Structures are given as C-alpha cells and as structure tokens.
Amino acid sequence: MKTVISTTDLSRIYQMGSETIRALKSVTIEIKQGEYVSFMGPSGSGKSTLMNMIGCLDTPSGGRYVLNGMDVSDMTENELAEVRNKEIGFVFQTFNLLPRASSLENVALPLIYAGYSKAEREEKALAALDGVGLKDRAHHRPNELSGGQRQRVAIARALVNNPSILLADEPTGNLDTKTSYDIMDLFANLHDKGNTIIMVTHEDDIAQYSHRIIRMRDGLVETDTINESPTRGNPMKEAAAKAAAEAAAH
C-alpha cells in the first residue's frame, strides 16, 4: 500500500515566555493509504500537537513530514492552506458549522475555495450528505439538527473534496454515548469504502474502533499496536437487541 504520511524525527518546541515546552520530541511514524489509526495519550502527551502537524495546521521545529509524496515541512502558509484544502478533511469536536447556513451550504464550503461552480458544489454536497445518511436534512440549519446530525454534516463537509486523509479530533467529545457509537459506526463504514482515517481520542472505547492505536507520552510514541479485533456497530444497540430477544424467548 502507498504511504500517505511519513514523519522522521518530528519535533515541536514552543517558547512560553522564559519557559521552553517540548511538545513533540522525536516522532517517526508511517501511515499507509486506507489505514484507520487512533492517537491516544494523556493531556500534554503530544497527540494534539502531532495531529496539528499532520493536518498542516502547524509546522515542525525539526524533522521531516512528507504527505502524499510532498515534503510539507518547510512550506509557506499559502502552500500549507492549499495542501489542507486538497488533501485533508477535518472533523472537530465542536462541529464548527456556520449557524446561519444550511447543511448543504456548510458541506459545500470547501468547494468554493476549490473553484467549483454553484451547480457542481450543490451536486457534490448533496452526494456527500447522502453518504452520511442526511440527504433529507440538506436545507436544515445546525440549530434544527441533533448533535449527532451536526457531526454527520461536519463529516460530509470533510469528505466533499475527496481528501487523502480524514482527520478527526475528539469527534465524539460533545456527544452522548449512544450517538458517539453511531458516529463511530459511520467512520467504520467510511473506512470500509477506502478512506484513510486518523483520529485523536482520549477514550479507549472509541479508540477500539480503529485498526491501529498509537499511544503518546511526553512528546514521544510510547506504543504503536495493531488492534486485532476492532469494534463494529453500536454496543448499546446490540445489548438492547439481545436483551429484547431474550425477553421475547421467555
């Protein structure tokens, strides 16, 4: 499989007044096309800093980062913005939807920057909403949607440009448990369709949906393991269905 992400001795140092913070010390990882990876670790472990590097939202202090064959380590802000729009789909904990725009308009936003015509934008945005099961909510605004539906709109927006990678930063952080599992099931389906997914989470049950778990500590990779039996489906729904079947049998 083709390597989509390759980092070599990646480091990030922040200067906070007189204090030097080494958020990333030396991180070397490789992620192939079609992988589903979770970054885990306690607060301050470097997982969010690494996510920002991979998402081209921040630049490294040292080391190399190659995304889809392009060395992005020394790119200018404008070059990074172009790479972000073409190569990366972002899903955030807080959804980041425009409150006065419809689902369709929110999903079509990245296509404006990519230069598509209005008709093309609508067609692609509708197809993306259909892909997350929300075509019938195309003309609803965020305040007319549930939390889970808002996150689905955000996922559709992240996918509308057919990015190389889908980056999800605590994608279930603002959702209840049942809705969280529904969203993770959607990610599993997207992965089945060939999407490369990278997720930051501090919740172990959410990380268990991914096929590889990279645990960070003190700015370094502590462990990098393959998840032999990733979670599928919504465990709460399955437990309820099992209980109902048992009750019906008695």
N, C-alpha and C positions, 0 to 999 in steps of 0.2 A: 504493500500500500504506500501511496505517496505521503511524504512528510509534510504536514501543513504548518506545524510550529516547531521551531528548534531554537532553544536558548543555550548559550555557552557562558558559564561563569557570570551570569547576570547579577548585577548588584544595584542597589539604590540607597543613596545616602541623603538624608535631609539635615539641613542646618537650622536648628530652632534656637535662635539667639546664640549663646555660647555653647549650647549642647549639640553634639553630633549624634544623629539617630541612624543606625544602620538597619534600615527596614528590610532590605534583602542583602544577603552576604555573598553568596555564590551559588546560583541556581542553574543547573544544567538539566533540561528535560527535552523530550521529543514526543510530539503528539501526531499520530497518523490520521489521514483522512478517514472519516467515519467512526472515530473513537468517541466514547462518551465518558468524560473524565470529571471527577469532583476534586476540588481543592478544599481541604479541611484544616482546622487548626484553631487554637485559642486566639482571643483578641491579641493583636500585636505579633502574631506569628509570621506575618508577611504575605498571607494569602490574598488579601485585597490589593496590596501593592503589586503582587505578581499578576493579578487579574488586570490591573490598570496598565501594566506594561504590555501584556498580551493584547489588550484592547486598543493599544496605541493612544491611550489617554494620558500617558506619562512616558518619559524617556529614561533609559537606564543611565546610571552614573558610570557603569563599567560593564564590560562583557558585550556579547552579541545577541541579537534577536533577529531571526530570519522567519518571515511569514510568507508562506506560499512561494518560496524561492527568492523573495525580496528582502534585502538587509534593511530593516527599518530602524536600526539602532541610531543612525545619525541623520534621519530625515528632518526636514523643516516642518513647522506647524502646518503649513498648507498641504505639504505632501502627506503628512500623517492624517489630516482631515479627509483627504481623497481616499486613502487606504481604508480608513474607518468606514466610509460610506459604501465602498465597493466590496470589501472583504469581510466585514464583521457586522453581525446583528446583535444588538444589545437588549437584554431583558433585565429590568431593575426591580428591586423590592417594592418601590413606591409607584410603579407603573409608568410615571412620567408622561401621562396623556394630557393633551390640551383640553381644558374643561369645556370650552365653547364649541369644539369641533366634534363632528360625528365620528363614529367608529371608522367609517370609510375614509374620512378626511385625515384622521390620525394615522391610519395604516399607509395612506398614500404619501405622507410627508417625505420619506427618504427618496421617493421617486421624483419629487420636484427638483431636489438637488442633483439627481442623476440625469435630468433633462428630458424626461418623458412627456409626451403630450397629455392633455387632460383625459382624453378618451382611453389612452394606454394606461394611465395611472388608475382610473376607475376600474378597468378590466383586471389589472394585476392585483389591486387592493381587494376587490371582491373575491378573486380566486384565493387570496391569502386568508381572508376571513372564512371562506368556505372550508379551507384546510384545517381551521381550528374550531369548526362547528358553529360559527357565529354569523353566517351569511344573512340570517333573518334579523340580525341586530345592526345591520350596516348603517342605519340612519339614526341610531340611538346615541345620545351623548353619554360621557362617562358617568354622570350622576344618575342615569337611568339604568345603569348596569350594576350587577353584583360585583364583589371583589374578584371572584374567580373569572367572571366575564371580562372585567377590565384587564386582568393579566393575560387572558387569551387574545384580546385586542393588541396588547403590547407584544405578544409573541408573534402575531400575524405581521405587525409592523417590522419586527426584527427579521422576519423571513422574506419580506416582499421583494427584496433586492437579490434573492438567491445568494446569500453571503457564503464565504468559505467556511466560516465558523459562527456558531451561535454561542454568545457569552451570557450566562445567566448569573447575576449577583444576588444571592439570597432570594430566589424567585418566589419562595413561599413564605417569606418573612412576615407579610401582612395578611396572611390568610389563615382561616381556621383549619383544623387538622383534616377534616373530610375534603375540603376544597383543595388543600395542599396535595393530597394524594391524587385527586382528579387531574391537577395540573402536571404532576409528575408522570402520570399515565400518558398525558398528551406528549410530554417530552420523550417518553419511551417510544411512542408511535412515530414521532419525528425522526428519532434515531433509526428506527426500522427502515425509514424511507431514505436513509443515507446521509442525514445531517450529522456534522461533527459538532458535538455539544461539550462545552466546558462550563462547569458550574462551581460557584463558591457557596458553601453552606457550612453552618456550624452544627447542623442537626444530623445525627448519624442515620436516622431512619430515612431521611431524604437522600443522603449520600448513597445509601444502599441501592437506589435505582440505577446508579451509574455502573459502568463496567470496569472502571479503574479508579482507585482512590489514592490521591497524593496528599499525605499529611505533612503540614508545615509546622516548624517550631523555630523560634528565634532567627527568622530570616533564612532558614535552610530547609531543604527537603528532608524530613525525618524518615518517612517510609513512602514507598511507591508500589502499591499492590494491585493485582488483578482481582476483581470481585467475581468469584466463580458462579455465584447464583444471584444475579441482580433481581430486585423486587419488580414484580409486574402487577398491574391492576391496583385497585383501592382496597387495602387490607380491611378497612372498616366495612365496606360494602360486602366483601366476601364473607366476613364474620357474621354480618346480619343475615345474609342469604343462607348461610349454613345453619344458623340458629332457627330461621324460619322453616327450613326443610326438616330439621329435627323435630320442631314443634308439630309440623303437619303429619309427621310419621307416627306420633304418639296418639 
